[in-house]
Amino acid sequence: MSGYEKQFLITGVSSGFGLAFAQAALEKGHKVVGTVRTDEAAVRFENLAPGRALTVNLDVADVAALEPIVTDIERSVGPVDVLINNAGYGHEGTMEESPIEEMRRQFEANVFGAVAMMKAVLPFMRRRRTGHIINITSMGGFITMPGIAYYCGSKFALEGISEVLAKEVKDFGISVTAVAPGSFRTDWAGRSMVRSGRSIADYDALFDPIRRAREEKNGKQAGDPRKAAAAVMALVEAEKPPVHLLLGADALSLVRDRLKSLSAEIDAWEDLTLSTDFAEA
């Protein structure tokens, strides 16, 4: 009998949400394999719980490397019961001013990397008829604001992919949950944020105050990563976890407002919507 309940595979455990999720799982006696980018980060993480905190060095954007690594984890460490796709970053900049290469990199990390991880664990989970995939998205996967088009696009994509996958694997005993945090005290708006340069004065009045407010708010957000981690542990323990979960009062308020606005817009344009069907004979 193993000395832990579940084995987690968590991407991006060096800091922020990933580290908080890993610490919470370790505190509950689970085993955690975390992905890191440096040897120094690996040593720090493995010292959290020697023998139960393990690491693999990888970049989730290197999608070709993920399947062999997951296969090796399954064979040499043990079965992955819970995958938490956490690795990713934020991009800030108006769409017109942001190079298309920045969008490609954003999607490689936030979408393609997460999908490749899911594809790597699914054959094992499907054969065992059990498993839980948790994708960390964002309230930016439901709502939008000027200046983070690429980020919101990546999170909208991951929300949609998560929902589809949940329908595809539910009969195999596999749960899929997209967790959408609001503003939390992580590095997202600080050193983890990639910011495109400014060059078009027309956007100054709209965008400059948004960038300034985000920088000033960094480190003062209402969300507590440790409480987010506790919520994720509750998800893992739930008999029937949800497909979507918002985290934080701001996420709840803003997403509810957006859904009301969307519903009102649909109602306002209902006649035009219905005008496109063939007329009944």
Secondary structure as UniProt FT lines:
FT   STRAND          7..10
FT   HELIX           16..27
FT   TURN            28..29
FT   STRAND          31..36
FT   HELIX           39..46
FT   TURN            47..48
FT   TURN            50..52
FT   STRAND          53..57
FT   TURN            60..61
FT   HELIX           63..76
FT   STRAND          82..85
FT   STRAND          90..93
FT   TURN            95..97
FT   HELIX           100..107
FT   HELIX           108..112
FT   HELIX           113..128
FT   STRAND          131..136
FT   HELIX           139..141
FT   TURN            146..147
FT   HELIX           149..169
FT   HELIX           170..172
FT   STRAND          174..181
FT   TURN            188..192
FT   STRAND          193..195
FT   HELIX           201..203
FT   HELIX           204..217
FT   TURN            218..219
FT   HELIX           225..237
FT   STRAND          244..247
FT   HELIX           249..268
FT   HELIX           270..274
FT   TURN            275..276
//
